[in-house]
Structures are given as structure tokens and as C-alpha cells.
Amino acid sequence: MDLVVGRVARSHGVRGEVVVDIRTDEPEVRFAPGASLRGRLPHGGGDKTFTVTAARNHAGRLLLSLDDVADRTAADALRGTLFLIDSSEVDSGPDPDAFYDHELEGLPVSTISGVEVGIVSSVLHLPANDVLAVRTPAGGEVLIPFVREIVPTVTAERIEIDPPDGLLDED
């Protein structure tokens, strides 16, 4: 499974730099000079490997210089390019309360009393808190706030929830 670690927002200047929206916790590693990036070009353009030649912060955004991108025209052509890594390259690390979306998606969900709820289909990142979208066996969907009070147990094999009254009602 591919994970997006950055997206080219636009070109910057006339020397081929691109502005990158960062989507990784490790931009200093992923976008370090000399790093190899797999880019998925926009509009079905396929994948291409780039090498970072320079990286710098400018007004709170990351500016990258890439090999073979020498002018504004070449940089403009990269607008919308996604920089990807394979999900097997990352894990959530030692923090027991930190998870990547791909680690949660596909996990079965049950109540603490053992009632099967469904399978996590996606993780929604909302302003108040994250929410698990769970596909039920009947083909519906239930949204479960991803907070410790409701989701006390997450393992590599299963998620257990302690839903408040009414959360799982299908009315």
C-alpha cells in the first residue's frame, strides 16, 4: 500500500523549485538532499523517481529542488505530483497511542462484550478528533469517535470499543 508523504502544490520562482505540502512526521528525513522520492505524476502520468538536490523552508512551506527539474516550466508540470512510500517502510513506533491510518484500516471492531461491529474502512481526520468509519456486516456504516473513552483497546489484530448508549443504533 502506498502512503503519501508530500504533494507538489505549485512551482516557486524560475529555477525549478516546487512548493511541497508535507504529509509526513519526518520531512527532514524524507526530503533531505540526496533522498530518492517516488513521485506519482498527475493525470495518469505514471510514477517517476526524483532525487532531492536541495530543500529549504520558506514562509512555513517546504521548497524542494529536484534533479532534472531546472526551470519553472518543468516545475509547473509537476503540480499535483504525489510523493509516495510503501507502507511497509513505516510503523507507528513505540507510542502505544499512535497509529497510522493503514494500521487501523481493515481491522475488525467489536464491543468489549464481544459483539462484532464491523471492519474499519477508513479513518476520518476531523477538527475535534479522529473518527473510525466502520463498515457493518449489514453493509451500513457507523462512525466511532477515536477517543480513549470509546476505544479503550487497539491491537494489531482487533479494535475493541465501549460505545455509549445510542452510538450503534441504526435508527
N, CA and C atoms as a LAMMPS dump frame, in Angstrom:
ITEM: TIMESTEP
0
ITEM: NUMBER OF ATOMS
513
ITEM: BOX BOUNDS ff ff ff
-5.0000000000000000e+02 5.0000000000000000e+02
-5.0000000000000000e+02 5.0000000000000000e+02
-5.0000000000000000e+02 5.0000000000000000e+02
ITEM: ATOMS id mol type element x y z
1 1 1 N 0.841 -1.169 0
2 1 2 C 0 0 0
3 1 3 C 0.888 1.233 0
4 2 1 N 0.528 2.207 -0.79
5 2 2 C 1.279 3.452 -0.872
6 2 3 C 0.76 4.469 0.13
7 3 1 N 1.686 5.191 0.733
8 3 2 C 1.351 6.29 1.628
9 3 3 C 1.899 7.576 1.039
10 4 1 N 1.119 8.639 1.087
11 4 2 C 1.539 9.937 0.573
12 4 3 C 2.338 10.651 1.656
13 5 1 N 3.553 11.088 1.326
14 5 2 C 4.372 11.84 2.277
15 5 3 C 4.49 13.311 1.878
16 6 1 N 4.03 13.637 0.68
17 6 2 C 4.055 15.021 0.228
18 6 3 C 3.339 15.169 -1.098
19 7 1 N 2.96 16.419 -1.391
20 7 2 C 2.266 16.718 -2.641
21 7 3 C 2.782 18.04 -3.166
22 8 1 N 3.108 18.079 -4.453
23 8 2 C 3.571 19.317 -5.071
24 8 3 C 2.375 20.253 -5.228
25 9 1 N 2.439 21.394 -4.547
26 9 2 C 1.351 22.368 -4.605
27 9 3 C 1.485 23.285 -5.817
28 10 1 N 2.733 23.72 -6.089
29 10 2 C 2.961 24.639 -7.204
30 10 3 C 4.459 24.828 -7.4
31 11 1 N 4.787 25.552 -8.437
32 11 2 C 6.194 25.902 -8.663
33 11 3 C 6.518 27.149 -7.84
34 12 1 N 7.822 27.4 -7.675
35 12 2 C 8.265 28.583 -6.943
36 12 3 C 9.476 29.155 -7.662
37 13 1 N 9.368 30.395 -8.079
38 13 2 C 10.491 31.048 -8.741
39 13 3 C 10.722 30.52 -10.146
40 14 1 N 11.918 30.824 -10.694
41 14 2 C 12.224 30.466 -12.079
42 14 3 C 13.284 29.377 -12.202
43 15 1 N 13.787 28.873 -11.079
44 15 2 C 14.873 27.887 -11.11
45 15 3 C 14.399 26.443 -10.916
46 16 1 N 13.1 26.21 -10.987
47 16 2 C 12.607 24.84 -10.917
48 16 3 C 12.254 24.329 -9.537
49 17 1 N 12.23 25.191 -8.531
50 17 2 C 11.825 24.746 -7.205
51 17 3 C 10.32 24.474 -7.177
52 18 1 N 9.911 23.549 -6.304
53 18 2 C 8.49 23.267 -6.109
54 18 3 C 8.141 23.44 -4.635
55 19 1 N 6.917 23.902 -4.394
56 19 2 C 6.38 24.01 -3.04
57 19 3 C 5.704 22.685 -2.741
58 20 1 N 6.059 22.085 -1.59
59 20 2 C 5.526 20.776 -1.234
60 20 3 C 4.69 20.889 0.035
61 21 1 N 3.463 20.371 -0.033
62 21 2 C 2.636 20.205 1.155
63 21 3 C 3.109 18.929 1.829
64 22 1 N 3.599 19.042 3.048
65 22 2 C 4.179 17.907 3.775
66 22 3 C 3.075 17.071 4.406
67 23 1 N 3.187 15.753 4.256
68 23 2 C 2.243 14.822 4.872
69 23 3 C 2.992 13.687 5.562
70 24 1 N 4.061 14.053 6.245
71 24 2 C 4.865 13.084 6.98
72 24 3 C 5.361 13.711 8.27
73 25 1 N 5.622 12.871 9.259
74 25 2 C 6.187 13.348 10.521
75 25 3 C 7.699 13.512 10.434
76 26 1 N 8.3 13.054 9.338
77 26 2 C 9.75 13.09 9.199
78 26 3 C 10.197 13.806 7.919
79 27 1 N 9.8 15.068 7.733
80 27 2 C 10.186 15.74 6.489
81 27 3 C 11.692 15.907 6.337
82 28 1 N 12.4 16.04 7.473
83 28 2 C 13.849 16.228 7.409
84 28 3 C 14.556 14.981 6.901
85 29 1 N 13.918 13.819 7.024
86 29 2 C 14.473 12.567 6.516
87 29 3 C 13.979 12.311 5.092
88 30 1 N 12.679 12.392 4.902
89 30 2 C 12.069 12.064 3.605
90 30 3 C 12.514 13 2.494
91 31 1 N 12.734 14.289 2.827
92 31 2 C 13.051 15.283 1.806
93 31 3 C 14.462 15.845 1.945
94 32 1 N 15.358 15.093 2.557
95 32 2 C 16.748 15.535 2.725
96 32 3 C 17.469 15.518 1.373
97 33 1 N 18.391 16.44 1.169
98 33 2 C 19.176 16.39 -0.065
99 33 3 C 19.815 15.009 -0.239
100 34 1 N 19.678 14.485 -1.437
101 34 2 C 20.172 13.152 -1.747
102 34 3 C 19.109 12.07 -1.639
103 35 1 N 17.981 12.396 -0.98
104 35 2 C 16.9 11.41 -0.828
105 35 3 C 16.258 11.116 -2.179
106 36 1 N 15.861 9.878 -2.347
107 36 2 C 15.164 9.455 -3.55
108 36 3 C 13.664 9.458 -3.246
109 37 1 N 12.89 10.09 -4.129
110 37 2 C 11.45 10.189 -3.952
111 37 3 C 10.736 9.525 -5.118
112 38 1 N 9.741 8.709 -4.795
113 38 2 C 8.891 8.144 -5.853
114 38 3 C 7.704 9.081 -6.014
115 39 1 N 7.596 9.661 -7.187
116 39 2 C 6.514 10.601 -7.463
117 39 3 C 5.48 9.993 -8.392
118 40 1 N 4.209 10.139 -8.027
119 40 2 C 3.112 9.732 -8.905
120 40 3 C 2.634 10.989 -9.614
121 41 1 N 2.909 11.046 -10.91
122 41 2 C 2.596 12.235 -11.691
123 41 3 C 1.088 12.397 -11.853
124 42 1 N 0.625 13.631 -11.97
125 42 2 C -0.816 13.872 -12.098
126 42 3 C -1.357 13.398 -13.445
127 43 1 N -2.663 13.244 -13.496
128 43 2 C -3.384 12.915 -14.733
129 43 3 C -2.926 11.603 -15.356
130 44 1 N -2.654 10.608 -14.502
131 44 2 C -2.279 9.297 -15.012
132 44 3 C -0.914 9.247 -15.662
133 45 1 N -0.035 10.15 -15.274
134 45 2 C 1.292 10.224 -15.876
135 45 3 C 2.26 9.162 -15.419
136 46 1 N 1.822 8.286 -14.515
137 46 2 C 2.7 7.215 -14.05
138 46 3 C 3.6 7.659 -12.916
139 47 1 N 4.537 6.787 -12.563
140 47 2 C 5.474 7.057 -11.476
141 47 3 C 6.841 7.427 -12.043
142 48 1 N 7.538 8.292 -11.326
143 48 2 C 8.884 8.697 -11.708
144 48 3 C 9.687 8.887 -10.432
145 49 1 N 10.954 8.519 -10.468
146 49 2 C 11.821 8.698 -9.31
147 49 3 C 12.584 10.007 -9.442
148 50 1 N 12.594 10.76 -8.345
149 50 2 C 13.3 12.037 -8.287
150 50 3 C 14.347 11.961 -7.181
151 51 1 N 15.411 12.733 -7.335
152 51 2 C 16.403 12.882 -6.278
153 51 3 C 16.362 14.326 -5.812
154 52 1 N 16.273 14.515 -4.5
155 52 2 C 16.253 15.85 -3.918
156 52 3 C 17.668 16.419 -3.998
157 53 1 N 17.799 17.589 -4.603
158 53 2 C 19.114 18.232 -4.678
159 53 3 C 19.252 19.329 -3.625
160 54 1 N 18.114 19.896 -3.19
161 54 2 C 18.129 20.906 -2.125
162 54 3 C 16.74 20.995 -1.516
163 55 1 N 16.706 21.349 -0.231
164 55 2 C 15.438 21.539 0.478
165 55 3 C 15.602 22.7 1.437
166 56 1 N 14.558 23.536 1.513
167 56 2 C 14.61 24.648 2.453
168 56 3 C 13.194 25.071 2.823
169 57 1 N 13.101 25.674 3.994
170 57 2 C 11.823 26.22 4.43
171 57 3 C 11.716 27.654 3.953
172 58 1 N 10.511 28.017 3.535
173 58 2 C 10.257 29.38 3.097
174 58 3 C 8.827 29.727 3.476
175 59 1 N 8.672 30.685 4.383
176 59 2 C 7.352 31.132 4.816
177 59 3 C 6.484 29.963 5.291
178 60 1 N 7.1 29.041 6.035
179 60 2 C 6.354 27.926 6.595
180 60 3 C 6.051 26.8 5.629
181 61 1 N 6.623 26.837 4.448
182 61 2 C 6.405 25.777 3.46
183 61 3 C 7.752 25.197 3.051
184 62 1 N 7.72 23.978 2.545
185 62 2 C 8.937 23.312 2.101
186 62 3 C 9.138 23.565 0.616
187 63 1 N 10.333 24.047 0.277
188 63 2 C 10.709 24.217 -1.128
189 63 3 C 11.752 23.173 -1.468
190 64 1 N 11.504 22.441 -2.555
191 64 2 C 12.432 21.407 -2.998
192 64 3 C 12.995 21.735 -4.36
193 65 1 N 14.258 21.399 -4.531
194 65 2 C 14.875 21.354 -5.85
195 65 3 C 15.103 19.881 -6.156
196 66 1 N 14.729 19.469 -7.355
197 66 2 C 14.817 18.067 -7.758
198 66 3 C 15.695 17.937 -8.988
199 67 1 N 16.372 16.782 -9.083
200 67 2 C 17.178 16.553 -10.28
201 67 3 C 16.268 16.592 -11.512
202 68 1 N 16.786 17.011 -12.618
203 68 2 C 16.065 17.069 -13.889
204 68 3 C 14.886 18.032 -13.885
205 69 1 N 14.779 18.91 -12.882
206 69 2 C 13.74 19.951 -12.867
207 69 3 C 14.49 21.272 -12.744
208 70 1 N 14.807 21.869 -13.914
209 70 2 C 15.725 23 -13.94
210 70 3 C 15.065 24.357 -14.143
211 71 1 N 13.772 24.376 -14.498
212 71 2 C 13.134 25.664 -14.746
213 71 3 C 11.665 25.637 -14.326
214 72 1 N 11.043 26.793 -14.411
215 72 2 C 9.655 26.932 -13.969
216 72 3 C 8.708 26.043 -14.779
217 73 1 N 8.939 25.888 -16.054
218 73 2 C 8.067 25.057 -16.892
219 73 3 C 8.08 23.612 -16.418
220 74 1 N 9.259 23.076 -16.124
221 74 2 C 9.367 21.704 -15.626
222 74 3 C 8.719 21.582 -14.253
223 75 1 N 8.892 22.596 -13.406
224 75 2 C 8.285 22.581 -12.07
225 75 3 C 6.762 22.676 -12.17
226 76 1 N 6.255 23.511 -13.062
227 76 2 C 4.805 23.631 -13.245
228 76 3 C 4.181 22.3 -13.66
229 77 1 N 4.899 21.525 -14.449
230 77 2 C 4.382 20.235 -14.917
231 77 3 C 4.222 19.231 -13.77
232 78 1 N 4.884 19.488 -12.65
233 78 2 C 4.805 18.57 -11.504
234 78 3 C 3.665 18.907 -10.541
235 79 1 N 2.96 19.989 -10.779
236 79 2 C 1.864 20.379 -9.88
237 79 3 C 0.895 19.207 -9.698
238 80 1 N 0.621 18.849 -8.436
239 80 2 C -0.268 17.731 -8.135
240 80 3 C 0.443 16.397 -7.989
241 81 1 N 1.743 16.348 -8.245
242 81 2 C 2.501 15.101 -8.082
243 81 3 C 2.496 14.7 -6.613
244 82 1 N 2.234 13.414 -6.364
245 82 2 C 2.256 12.872 -5.009
246 82 3 C 3.567 12.138 -4.79
247 83 1 N 4.229 12.423 -3.672
248 83 2 C 5.422 11.681 -3.293
249 83 3 C 4.985 10.553 -2.373
250 84 1 N 5.372 9.321 -2.723
251 84 2 C 4.861 8.122 -2.07
252 84 3 C 5.965 7.278 -1.461
253 85 1 N 5.583 6.544 -0.404
254 85 2 C 6.431 5.499 0.142
255 85 3 C 5.563 4.267 0.317
256 86 1 N 6.199 3.129 0.458
257 86 2 C 5.463 1.897 0.727
258 86 3 C 5.157 1.839 2.217
259 87 1 N 3.932 1.435 2.579
260 87 2 C 3.536 1.409 3.991
261 87 3 C 4.403 0.479 4.826
262 88 1 N 5.053 -0.491 4.197
263 88 2 C 5.92 -1.4 4.953
264 88 3 C 7.171 -0.688 5.46
265 89 1 N 7.448 0.519 4.961
266 89 2 C 8.614 1.279 5.398
267 89 3 C 8.397 2.004 6.723
268 90 1 N 7.149 2.033 7.212
269 90 2 C 6.865 2.794 8.429
270 90 3 C 6.036 1.968 9.406
271 91 1 N 6.174 2.292 10.668
272 91 2 C 5.24 1.805 11.664
273 91 3 C 5 2.949 12.637
274 92 1 N 4.055 2.775 13.513
275 92 2 C 3.672 3.867 14.4
276 92 3 C 4.661 4.105 15.528
277 93 1 N 5.684 3.264 15.64
278 93 2 C 6.725 3.478 16.629
279 93 3 C 6.342 3.01 18.012
280 94 1 N 7.09 3.445 19.023
281 94 2 C 6.908 2.925 20.373
282 94 3 C 5.701 3.507 21.126
283 95 1 N 5.121 4.6 20.65
284 95 2 C 3.991 5.207 21.352
285 95 3 C 2.758 4.325 21.18
286 96 1 N 2.23 3.756 22.268
287 96 2 C 1.091 2.844 22.145
288 96 3 C -0.199 3.538 21.73
289 97 1 N -0.237 4.861 21.762
290 97 2 C -1.441 5.599 21.381
291 97 3 C -1.304 6.27 20.022
292 98 1 N -0.288 5.913 19.248
293 98 2 C -0.09 6.5 17.926
294 98 3 C -0.281 5.427 16.866
295 99 1 N -1.074 5.758 15.841
296 99 2 C -1.361 4.807 14.774
297 99 3 C -1.382 5.533 13.441
298 100 1 N -0.913 4.856 12.413
299 100 2 C -1.109 5.332 11.054
300 100 3 C -2.432 4.767 10.556
301 101 1 N -3.061 5.482 9.658
302 101 2 C -4.349 5.036 9.116
303 101 3 C -4.27 3.615 8.575
304 102 1 N -3.204 3.308 7.836
305 102 2 C -3.104 1.985 7.213
306 102 3 C -2.997 0.862 8.245
307 103 1 N -2.582 1.187 9.477
308 103 2 C -2.519 0.176 10.525
309 103 3 C -3.901 -0.14 11.095
310 104 1 N -4.828 0.795 10.975
311 104 2 C -6.182 0.62 11.509
312 104 3 C -7.163 0.091 10.467
313 105 1 N -6.981 0.516 9.213
314 105 2 C -7.908 0.112 8.155
315 105 3 C -7.854 -1.391 7.952
316 106 1 N -9.033 -2.01 7.93
317 106 2 C -9.133 -3.45 7.752
318 106 3 C -9.222 -4.228 9.053
319 107 1 N -9.021 -3.563 10.193
320 107 2 C -9.122 -4.258 11.475
321 107 3 C -10.583 -4.5 11.853
322 108 1 N -10.876 -5.684 12.413
323 108 2 C -12.233 -5.925 12.908
324 108 3 C -12.482 -5.122 14.183
325 109 1 N -13.731 -4.702 14.358
326 109 2 C -14.138 -3.932 15.523
327 109 3 C -15.23 -4.707 16.246
328 110 1 N -15.079 -4.815 17.573
329 110 2 C -16.109 -5.443 18.396
330 110 3 C -16.257 -4.643 19.675
331 111 1 N -17.389 -4.857 20.351
332 111 2 C -17.575 -4.21 21.642
333 111 3 C -16.772 -4.979 22.684
334 112 1 N -16.583 -4.373 23.854
335 112 2 C -15.819 -5.053 24.903
336 112 3 C -16.548 -6.305 25.393
337 113 1 N -17.85 -6.405 25.1
338 113 2 C -18.598 -7.614 25.473
339 113 3 C -18.569 -8.664 24.365
340 114 1 N -17.846 -8.387 23.254
341 114 2 C -17.659 -9.382 22.203
342 114 3 C -18.603 -9.312 21.027
343 115 1 N -19.482 -8.324 20.96
344 115 2 C -20.406 -8.175 19.827
345 115 3 C -19.647 -7.577 18.644
346 116 1 N -19.672 -8.288 17.501
347 116 2 C -18.982 -7.8 16.303
348 116 3 C -19.69 -6.56 15.749
349 117 1 N -18.928 -5.536 15.454
350 117 2 C -19.479 -4.289 14.918
351 117 3 C -19.218 -4.187 13.424
352 118 1 N -18.012 -4.545 12.971
353 118 2 C -17.665 -4.461 11.565
354 118 3 C -16.169 -4.342 11.365
355 119 1 N -15.795 -3.758 10.227
356 119 2 C -14.387 -3.611 9.825
357 119 3 C -14.113 -2.13 9.567
358 120 1 N -12.966 -1.624 10.054
359 120 2 C -12.595 -0.227 9.808
360 120 3 C -12.342 -0.047 8.306
361 121 1 N -13.111 0.845 7.682
362 121 2 C -12.938 1.102 6.252
363 121 3 C -12.064 2.324 6.003
364 122 1 N -12.097 3.296 6.931
365 122 2 C -11.235 4.469 6.794
366 122 3 C -11.164 5.216 8.114
367 123 1 N -10.221 6.141 8.179
368 123 2 C -10.063 6.996 9.343
369 123 3 C -10.284 8.424 8.874
370 124 1 N -11.219 9.104 9.513
371 124 2 C -11.537 10.491 9.17
372 124 3 C -10.833 11.407 10.162
373 125 1 N -10.135 12.401 9.64
374 125 2 C -9.401 13.337 10.493
375 125 3 C -10.208 14.631 10.568
376 126 1 N -10.978 14.758 11.629
377 126 2 C -11.854 15.907 11.815
378 126 3 C -11.234 16.868 12.827
379 127 1 N -11.69 18.117 12.866
380 127 2 C -11.071 19.091 13.776
381 127 3 C -11.11 18.696 15.249
382 128 1 N -12.205 18.121 15.715
383 128 2 C -12.313 17.788 17.139
384 128 3 C -11.499 16.56 17.498
385 129 1 N -11.606 15.502 16.694
386 129 2 C -10.861 14.265 16.927
387 129 3 C -11.004 13.378 15.699
388 130 1 N -10.196 12.332 15.654
389 130 2 C -10.299 11.373 14.558
390 130 3 C -11.532 10.509 14.771
391 131 1 N -12.061 9.978 13.665
392 131 2 C -13.254 9.139 13.694
393 131 3 C -12.98 7.898 12.848
394 132 1 N -13.349 6.724 13.386
395 132 2 C -13.243 5.479 12.63
396 132 3 C -14.541 5.264 11.857
397 133 1 N -14.436 5.095 10.549
398 133 2 C -15.592 4.715 9.734
399 133 3 C -15.566 3.193 9.67
400 134 1 N -16.625 2.55 10.194
401 134 2 C -16.671 1.099 10.301
402 134 3 C -17.811 0.574 9.436
403 135 1 N -17.453 -0.3 8.495
404 135 2 C -18.44 -0.953 7.631
405 135 3 C -19.041 -2.109 8.406
406 136 1 N -20.385 -2.097 8.561
407 136 2 C -21.061 -3.136 9.339
408 136 3 C -21.333 -4.359 8.467
409 137 1 N -21.577 -5.516 9.08
410 137 2 C -21.883 -6.723 8.303
411 137 3 C -23.12 -6.569 7.419
412 138 1 N -24.05 -5.698 7.817
413 138 2 C -25.272 -5.48 7.031
414 138 3 C -25.045 -4.524 5.863
415 139 1 N -23.814 -4.027 5.711
416 139 2 C -23.499 -3.134 4.6
417 139 3 C -23.632 -1.66 4.927
418 140 1 N -23.986 -1.338 6.157
419 140 2 C -24.068 0.059 6.578
420 140 3 C -22.724 0.565 7.069
421 141 1 N -22.756 1.746 7.62
422 141 2 C -21.535 2.334 8.158
423 141 3 C -21.864 3.006 9.477
424 142 1 N -20.983 2.855 10.444
425 142 2 C -21.114 3.538 11.723
426 142 3 C -19.832 4.334 11.948
427 143 1 N -19.984 5.544 12.466
428 143 2 C -18.839 6.406 12.748
429 143 3 C -18.572 6.375 14.245
430 144 1 N -17.331 6.047 14.598
431 144 2 C -16.956 5.88 16.006
432 144 3 C -15.85 6.877 16.345
433 145 1 N -16.125 7.821 17.272
434 145 2 C -15.065 8.752 17.681
435 145 3 C -13.864 7.967 18.215
436 146 1 N -12.693 8.29 17.697
437 146 2 C -11.475 7.574 18.08
438 146 3 C -10.855 8.251 19.293
439 147 1 N -11.536 8.087 20.425
440 147 2 C -11.081 8.642 21.698
441 147 3 C -11.006 7.497 22.705
442 148 1 N -10.112 7.623 23.67
443 148 2 C -9.851 6.539 24.622
444 148 3 C -11.107 6.095 25.371
445 149 1 N -12.024 7.014 25.68
446 149 2 C -13.237 6.661 26.419
447 149 3 C -14.108 5.678 25.642
448 150 1 N -14.072 5.753 24.322
449 150 2 C -14.904 4.882 23.478
450 150 3 C -14.092 3.745 22.883
451 151 1 N -12.819 3.994 22.612
452 151 2 C -11.949 2.976 22.011
453 151 3 C -10.8 2.692 22.989
454 152 1 N -11.055 1.853 24.003
455 152 2 C -10.015 1.613 25.006
456 152 3 C -8.917 0.649 24.57
457 153 1 N -9.195 -0.211 23.564
458 153 2 C -8.21 -1.236 23.204
459 153 3 C -8.002 -1.29 21.697
460 154 1 N -6.742 -1.146 21.294
461 154 2 C -6.357 -1.309 19.891
462 154 3 C -5.134 -2.218 19.871
463 155 1 N -5.243 -3.32 19.139
464 155 2 C -4.095 -4.206 18.952
465 155 3 C -3.878 -4.36 17.454
466 156 1 N -2.856 -5.084 17.081
467 156 2 C -2.585 -5.32 15.658
468 156 3 C -3.643 -6.204 15.021
469 157 1 N -4.441 -6.887 15.841
470 157 2 C -5.442 -7.818 15.319
471 157 3 C -6.876 -7.328 15.457
472 158 1 N -7.154 -6.379 16.356
473 158 2 C -8.548 -6.056 16.675
474 158 3 C -8.658 -4.715 17.384
475 159 1 N -9.827 -4.097 17.246
476 159 2 C -10.172 -2.889 17.987
477 159 3 C -11.4 -3.223 18.827
478 160 1 N -11.326 -2.907 20.114
479 160 2 C -12.483 -3.09 20.99
480 160 3 C -13.006 -1.723 21.395
481 161 1 N -14.34 -1.592 21.351
482 161 2 C -14.954 -0.317 21.706
483 161 3 C -15.905 -0.508 22.884
484 162 1 N -16.11 0.568 23.611
485 162 2 C -17.079 0.622 24.704
486 162 3 C -18.044 1.751 24.34
487 163 1 N -19.012 1.453 23.458
488 163 2 C -19.851 2.521 22.917
489 163 3 C -20.867 3.046 23.931
490 164 1 N -21.075 4.364 23.951
491 164 2 C -22.135 4.899 24.791
492 164 3 C -23.49 4.518 24.194
493 165 1 N -24.517 4.574 25.006
494 165 2 C -25.863 4.234 24.524
495 165 3 C -26.2 5.059 23.294
496 166 1 N -26.725 4.4 22.294
497 166 2 C -27.176 5.066 21.076
498 166 3 C -26.157 5.143 19.961
499 167 1 N -24.859 4.927 20.25
500 167 2 C -23.84 5.057 19.208
501 167 3 C -24.029 4.038 18.084
502 168 1 N -24.408 2.826 18.434
503 168 2 C -24.527 1.785 17.424
504 168 3 C -25.959 1.552 16.951
505 169 1 N -26.889 2.388 17.43
506 169 2 C -28.275 2.256 16.968
507 169 3 C -28.371 2.584 15.491
508 170 1 N -29.105 1.802 14.748
509 170 2 C -29.227 2.018 13.304
510 170 3 C -30.507 2.741 12.945
511 171 1 N -31.152 3.378 13.896
512 171 2 C -32.395 4.116 13.614
513 171 3 C -32.107 5.481 13.084
